[in-house]
C-alpha cells in the first residue's frame, strides 16, 4: 500500500494527493519522508509521535473516502498470499466501513499458496464474504482453445501452437499457473529454442517427457506435506486407484471404514486444491460411495513417487481385490481396470485372465485393435505364470490375438521359416513336459496354419514346414 501511494505521489496528481495525505492521513505521509520538507519534518514528526495502529487504519479509510468524493478510484492488489498482515488489516477495516465511497478494490491471491503458507488472507476473505462485504470471482481453468491462444501470444508462431498445445493442456488441465510454469520449464530445458528471432522445438520428444518444473514440484510437495499423515496415506492410495476413484476402493485397500474415508475426501475436495468431487459410485454388491478425482495430473506425478515399490505393489493388489469383490459375478465388466491393478500388483495369473476378458469385451464392441493390444500385454506376462501353465496360456492367447487381428484387417505375411521355428519351439516345450508331445504339438501346428491365413495369400496360404 505504501509503495502504491509513493508511486501516485510521484505522478501528475502528486501535489493534490500529498495535500490530502497531510490533511487526512498524516501517519501515512510519515511513511513517505522523501515528500516531507526538511523545514517541516521536525514539527511533522512531533505531530504523529505516538500514533497507534488504530489511528493509521482510521486515517487510511478517511483518505480513500475523501479521494473518491471527486472521482472513482480502483485499487488493484495482486498476490495477497505474499502480503504483510498490515495490508490485510487495512483492507479488512476499509471493507467493513459503512460510509459511502466510490472505490473498487480488486485483490488477487492463489489459494494453493495460502494453504501451503498458512496465510490469513483466506480467513479474512471468507469472513468478509459471509457478511456481504466482498464478492469472489473464482477463475476457471483455461480451455484448450485458451491454452492455444496463450501459446500463440507468447511465441507468435503458429507451428508452436500445434506442437505444444495438446501436451501442455494434457499435463496441466488448463490450470493457469501450471500452464505458465510448464512452458517456462520447456524454455529453460531448451526443449524450445529461439533461432534467428523465431521459436522452434529443439526435439519433439523433449516436451513429451514427464519432467516437472522444480517450482511446481516443490509447491505441490509442500502442499501435500502440510496434510496430516492420514490424509497423505489416503491420497497416495487413491493415486494408485487412478485419476478418478471411489472412496470404497481406497477404504478396502487400507481396511478402513468407507464412511470415514469418504468424509476425509469430502473435506479435501471442499478445500478445492487436490481433489474434486466426481459423483457417486454404486457397485453390484450394494456398495455406495462418493467418487473423486485429482485436480490435475501433476498431483498424481508427485504422489506416485511417494509410494515405495513394495508398497505400490501391495496397494494395487488390494485395490484389485476390493474392486473384484465389489463387482462379483459382473467383474468382467471392469476387466481392463482389474487387469491393470493385478498386473501392477504382481498377481500375474489374474492379470492374464482379465486381460483376456478385456480383449473379449473390446471385440464385442468391434474394438479389435484394442483387443489385440490387451492380448499382446497378456502374452508379455505369460512367462511370469507357473511353468506348467505357460504353454496352454500362450497358445490360447495367440489364437485369440490372431482372430482379433484378422477381424481388424491386419493382414501380415509371416515368414515360413519363422513359423516353423515357432512350431519346433512349441514342440520342444511340449516334449520336455513328458507325455504331452502329441497333444501339445497338434494345437501348435493348427495355430501356425490359422495364423498363416492372415497373410496376403488368403485362405490358400498354409504353414508348410520347410528346411
N, C-alpha and C positions, 0 to 999 in steps of 0.2 A: 504494500500500500504506500509506503514512504517513497519507494522508488518511482511509483506511478505519479505521485504528487510532485516529486522533484523534476520529472520529465515534463510535466504540464507547466510547471513554473518557469521552465526554460523556454517555453514556446511563445507564440504570438500573444496569447491571453494571459501571460505570466503576471504582469502587474496587477490585473484585476484579481487573479487567484491569490496572489500574495497579500493583497489588502484584505480579502475575505478571510484568509487564514489569520491575519493579525487581529481582526476584529472578533472572529467567532471560534477560532481554534488555535490559540497561541501555543498550547502544548505541542501541537503538531508542527507548527512553524519552528519550534525549538529543535526539532529533529532535522531541520534543514539549515544549519548555521551558515552555509555559504550565501544564503539570501538575506542574512541579517547584517545591517550596517555595523561597523566596528564601534561607532559612537553610541549606538543604541543597544549594543549587546549586553552591557552590564545591567542596565535597567530592565531589559527584557528577561534576562536570566533571573533577576530578583522577582519578577512578576510570576514566573512559572515555578519558582522554587517550591519544593514540597508537593508538586502536583501528583495526584493519585491516578491509579489505573482507571478508576471510575470516572474521573474528570476527563481523561483522554477519550474514553468511549463516548461520553456525552457530547463532547466537542466535535467529534467526527460526525456524529449523526446530525448535529445542528449545521455543520459546514455543508454537508451534502444537501440538506433541505434548503438552505439558502441559495446555493449554487443552482439548484434545479428550479427555483422560482422564476428565473429568467428564461431558461431553455432546458429541454430534457437532457439527461445525462445517461450514458451507458458505461457501466464499469465492467470490464472483462478481466476475470481472474482465472488463469489456466493452471492446471496441475496442482490443485489444492492438496493432493496427497503428499506434497513436499512442503507445504506451507508451515509457517510457525503458528503456534497456538494463539498468539496475539491477533493475528489476522482473522482467525476463526471467531475470536471474541467480538471483534468489530462487526463482522458480517452478521453474527447471531443477534447482537444488540440492535443493529440497524433494521434487520428483518422483523423484529418484534415491536418496533415503534408504531404508534397509531397515527402519527401526523402524516399529512399528505405530502408526497414528494414525487416528482416526475423522474424517477430513476429506475433503470433496468439493470440488474446485476446478473451477469452471465458467468457462472463458475463451473469449472470442469474438474473432474478427478477420475482416476482409474480405480474401480472397486478392487481389482486384484492387488494393487499396491497398498491399498488401505488395509486389506485383510492381512497382508504379509507384515506390514509395519505396525499394525495396531493403531493407526492414526485415528483421531476422534472425529474426523470430518463426516464419516458415515453416520455416527450417532447424532451429530448436530443436524445433518440433512434429514434424517428420519423424524426427529423431534419437530423441526420446522414444518415438515410436510404434514404431520399429524395435526398441527394447529393451523393449517391452511396458509402458512407464511411463505411457501415456495412451491414450485412445480418441477417435477422431474421429467426430463426429456432423455429417456434411455436410448442410446444409439444402437441401431440394429447392426447386425453383421453386414458386410459387403456382399452383394450378389456377384455371381460370376461375371456379369457384364460390368459391374463397378470395379472389380479387380482388373479386368481388361483395360478399363479406362485409366485406372491408376498407373498401370504399366506403360500405357501409351503416352501419358503425360510425363512420366518420369524419364523415359528413354527416347521418346519421339521417333520410334522405329516400329513400323507395322510388323516386321518379322519377329521382333521381340515379344509382341503380344501373343502371337501364335505359339512361340516356343515356350513361354513362361506361364501363361495364364492358367492352363489346366493343372500344372504341377503345384503352383502357388496356392490356388484355390483348394486343391485336394488336401494339402497338408495343413492349411490354416482354417479351412471352412469359413473364410471371409472375415475372421477376427482382425480388425484394422491394425492393431498393434503388432500382431503376428505377421501380417502381410508385409508391413514396412520392414520389420526386423529380418524376415526371411530373405527379402530382396537385398537388403543391405549385406546380409551374410553371403549371398551369391557373389556380390561385387567384391567383398573383402577376400573371398576364397579364389577370386579370379576365374570363377566359372562364367562370369560376364565381364568382358573387357571392352575398353574403348579404343578403337583403331581409326586413326585419321578422322576423328570427330564423329564417328558412328559406333554405336554399341553393337557388340556381337557376342554370341555364345562361344566360349572357348572350346567346349565339348558338351554335347547334349547329355551324355551320361553323368556329367558332373552335377546337374541340377536334379537328377532322379535319385541320387544317393540320399540316404536317410539321415544325413548330418543335420544337426540342430544348432542354431546360433547360441553362443555361450550365454548371452544375456537372457535369452528366453529360457534356456535350461536352468540357469541359476534362479530365475524368477519363479518358475514352476516348482523347482525343487524346494525353494524356500517356502512357497505356499503350502506344499504338501507336508514339509517338516513341521509347520505350525499346528497341524492337526494332531489330535491325541493318537496314541498307539492303536486303539481300537478302530478309529476311522481309517488310519493308514492301512491296517490289515485288510479291512473290508474293501478298500479301493484297489489294493494290489490283487486281491482275489477276483474282484469284479473285472479288472482289466484282462485277466485270463479268460473270463467268460465271454468277452467280446465287446465291440463298440456299443452295443445295446444288450441289456441283460435284465433278468428277473431277480428280484430280491430273494426269491425262493431258491434259485440256483446257488447264490453266494452263501445263503444260510445253510444249505445242505452240504456244501463243500467244507464249511467250517464247523458243522454240527452245532449251529446256533439256532435260536428261536427266530422264525421268519418275521414275526411282528417287530421284534427288537431291531433286526437288521433293516427292515423297511423304514422304521422311524428314523434311524441314523441317515439313511439315504435321503429321506424327505428333508431332513434338516440341512444336509449338504446341498440339496438342489435348491432350497429356498435362498441360500446364500448366493446361488447363481454363478459360481466360479468354476467348479469342477464338473458337476453333474447337472443334468436337466431331466425333468420327468418325461416319460415316453409312453404313457398309457398304462394298461393293466394286462397281465398275462394270466391265462386260465388253462391249466393242464388237464388232460383226460382223467387223472386221478382225483380231481376236485380241488387241487391247489390253486389258490388265487392270491396273487401278489402284485405289487407295483413294478413297473418296468422303468428303467432309467438308461440314460446314455451319457457318454462323455461329451463335454462341450466341444472338444476338438481333439484330433489325433495326437497332438503334441503332448497332451497329458498322458496318453497311453504309452508313448515312446519313453517318457521318463519313468512311469510306473513299471513298465516291462523290465527295465534294467534293475529295478529294486528287488525283484524276485531271484533268489539263488536258484541255480539249475535244478537241484534236487527238489526244492520247494515248488518250482514251476511244474515239474513232472507230477508230483503228488496232487497239486491243485487241479490240474487238467483232468487227472483220472477221477478225482472226486466229483468234479463238475459233470463229467460224462456219466458217472454212476447215478447222480441225483437226477439228471435230465432223463436218463433211461428209465429210472424208477417212476418218474412223474408221468411219462408217456405210455409205459407198459406195453400192451399189445400194439399200440399205434406208434411205436418208436421208429418204424420205418419211415414215417412222415418227416422226421428230422434226421434222417440218416447222415446227411452231409455234416451237420453240426456234431453229431455223436462221433463220426469218423475223425473229425479234427481233434476233438478232446482226447479220444483214446489213442490217436497217433502221437499227440504231444505227451500223453500220459504213459507212453510205452506199453500199452496193452495192445500188442500188435494183432492178436487174434481177433479181437473185437474191431480194431481199426480196419482190417482187411474185409471183414464181414460187412461192416457198414459202408465201406467204400463201394463194395459190390451192390449193395442195396441202393445207394445214392445213384449209381450208374443206371440201375433199373428205373428209378424214378425219373431220371433225365430222359431215358429212352422212351418212356411212356409219353413224355411231353415233346417228343421228336427232337430232343436236345442231344443228338448222338455224338457230336463232337465233345460236348461237356462230359458225356458218359465215358468216352474214350479217355479223357483226362483223368477221371476218377479211377478208371481201371489201370491206367499207367502208374498212378500213385500206389495202388494196391499191389501191383507187380513189384514195385520197388521195395515193398515191405515183406514180401514172401520169404526172403532169406532170413528174416527175424522170427519166423514161425518155427515150431518144433520140427526136427528133421523129417519125421515120418509124415508130416502133413504138407510139406513143401511142394512135392511133385503134383499131387492131386489139385492143390490150390492153384498152382501155376497153369496147369492145363485148363482148368475151368475159367480162369481169368483171361487167358489168351483167346480161348474160344469166344468168350463174351465180348472181348475187345474187337475181335475180328468181325463179329456181327455188327457191332456199333460202327466200326469204320466203313464197312460195306454199305450200311444204311446211310451213312453220312456222305457217301460218294467219294471216299478217299481210295482211289484205285492205284495201288503201288505194285510195281513189278518186283518180285522178290528173286534174288539170285538163287538158282537151283543148288549151287554148292552150299550156300549158307543154310538153305532148308535142310539139306542132307546132313550137314554138320549138327544142326539143331536136333535132327532125328536121332543121330548117333549119341549125342549127349543125353537125350531123354532116355534112350535105350540103355545107356550105360548106368544112368542113375537108377533106373528100374531094376537092372540086373543086380546092382550092389545091394538091393534090399532083399534079394532071395525069394524065389517063388512068385515074383511079380513081373518077370520079364515079358511074358506073352501078353498078360492083361494090361500092362502099362504101355508097352510099345505100340500096341494097336491104336489106342487113343492118340498117341503122338503122331502116328502115320496118318490117321484121319485128320488130325489138326493141320498137318502140313498140306494135305490135299485141299482142305477147305480154305486155308489161308492163301494158297496159290490162286484160288479163284478170284482173289482181289486184284490180280494183275490185269494188265490191259488186254491179255489174250482171251479174257472172258471165260465162260464155263469150261471150255475145252482145255484150258491150261491146267495141268495136273502136276503134282510134285512127283518127279521121277528121279530116284537116286542115281547119281552118276559119279563115276570115279573122279 
